Each structure stands twice: as structure tokens, then as C-alpha cells.
Amino acid sequence: MREVRLRFCKQGRLKYISHLDINRALSRAFRRADIPLWFTEGYNPHAYMSFSLPLSLGVESLCEYVDIRLIDEISNDEIKKRMNDVLPADLRILDVYDDFRDSSEIMYSDYVFKISFTDCEKAAEKIKSVFELSEILAQKKGKQGRKKVLKDVDIKQYIDKYNISVRDDLVVINVRLMAGNEKNLNPTLLFDTLIRHIETDFEWKSISRLSLLDKNYKEFR
């Protein structure tokens, strides 16, 4: 048995489907592509698939990862070709490889936000002023007894670096956030917090994850 990792992207319309739906889509694609997967044992066997830091709904990504186990010999190039032959256009396998690292090594993630405003220059200045605050309070869902409440949480500590620019009538925010099992900032929570702080009408364009990084800022693979 051999274990391999697939790096894939989800873009366009597929940013609107959940992680569970991505799981199902890949499961069906593996069957259609006749990939010799290893199945778990027990009462309800299913194909072994392990995802590294899956994203929330509405976020595009160029760096999604899923690990599978193979019971028969098949080349990595053949896996990539067969899968892309049966997958939808917005879900593509970018790479398949054997030598990979444990997902516990993920520490950071790079994102790009693209937002349209009536006055992008003014909006960019407002967003910059939020990033420069000593604390950035986000409203996060929590529980108080059995009651669901919104709690203020300082997310400043989870932002490693950022850059704000105006390009093609869009405000573009490049930001590096803490990610992984111990500390992780959801990009949509940051987006919602920025919009709430600046109180400016906007048109949301996209949030995309560009890369995952380890503690030394090297690309996770």
C-alpha cells in the first residue's frame, strides 16, 4: 500500500460548495477514474481521504490537499490525468506526489481579498487604519450556558503581515494569517470584521487562499 498526496484547486462556482460536498465530489471522481483506493475496515467502509486544513464556504483556493492510500500500482501522472478527465472545470488536480509533510507543520496561510468600493482610495485608507489598531475586535459565535451569543475576540494576534493596494478599481488586500491546529484565523471572519469596522458600502469580489506555510515561512507540501 502506498500513500500519496494530491494538491488541488477549487475556484469559480465551486467556492460556494461546502467541504463535505468537495469530499463527495472527489469520492465520486476517484470511482469514475478507477483509482485503486484503500477502504477503511469495519461496519461502514469508506475510501480513506485525509484533508489538510480545509476551507470554509465562499473561499477559493490554489492549495487544497488530500491524502489517499493506494492498493495497486499506478503512477502519479496517471492519477492526475484520470482525475482531471472526470472532475469539473473549477476543481482541478495540480500535483500528485509521495514525499509529503504532516499537516501539523502548517502555521500560516496567505490570502488575497478583492473588494470593490465607490471610492477605493478612501476605503483602502480606512482598512489600513483598522489593521493599525492595537487590537482588532471580531464578533465570534460562542455559548453562554445553552444560549448562543456573540463574543468579542481580539484577532490582531493572528495577523502576521498585510499589504493594501488599489488595482483596477478594486481594493486588494494581501494578508498572511496564522493557520493550523493550534491557532487559526478564518479569512471570512477577518473580512466581516474589516467591513464592520469601516462602515462603507462595498461589493465583495473574492477571497482566495494562495499558499500554506510552515513556521519558517516555507511552502507546505
Buried (B, 14 or more C-beta within 10 A) or exposed (E): EBEBBBBBBBBEEBBEBEBEEBBEBBBEBBEEBEBBBBEEEEEEEEBBBEBBBBBEEBBBBBBBBBBBBBEEEBEBEEBBEBBBEBBEEBBBBEEBEEEBBEBEBBBBBBBBBBBBBEEBEEBBEBBBEBBEEEEBBBBBEEEEEEEEEEEEBEBBEBBBEBEBEBEEEBBBBBBBBBBBEEEBBBBBBBBEBBBEBBEBEBEEEBBBBBBBBBEEEEEBB
